[in-house]
């Protein structure tokens, strides 16, 4: 079992010194959920740090620049990143996504907001999960519109967006995206199979969490 090591960091924004669990390379177990949800979210626990004083969230809070510092000091950022009703593990991903969005990096923001969605659901934060999902959908669409990707196959990216729509009971949007993807994209056999299962769930107005294993068993 890996041991967690702690490292001392000085916050770039407020200069406070704190000790944080060392992150390291973010490597997930294979996806189990239709939205790419891995079986184990532990790698996310320490991949982003948040300063307890100014709420600056980053993979490395000792690094930053003046633009990031001004985003962190902004009222809107403080209201979100310092919102104590949201679990800190979730909040730091929302905060990093907000920074990435503000500096024009919507693909990194999209990926990060998807992580926030998974963590929020794991911690049973119903209202925050819904907000994270909707924000993730917007950022994922923005990333794809800009010609970017959030590190999945294109089929799996579109499947993840359709799955988030479905979980939010936005069945019309989910169905339109599934049909469009199946009609217009060249997909791997695996991705096409999962999109067809997703389509079936959408048509049944099923908004429950669904797994790849379940698709293989039931479809
Ligand atoms: Zn700080």
Boltz pocket constraint, residues with backbone or C-beta under 6 A from the ligand:
constraints:
  - pocket:
      binder: B
      contacts: [[A, 11], [A, 12], [A, 13], [A, 14], [A, 15], [A, 16], [A, 51], [A, 52], [A, 53], [A, 54], [A, 55], [A, 56]]
      max_distance: 6.0
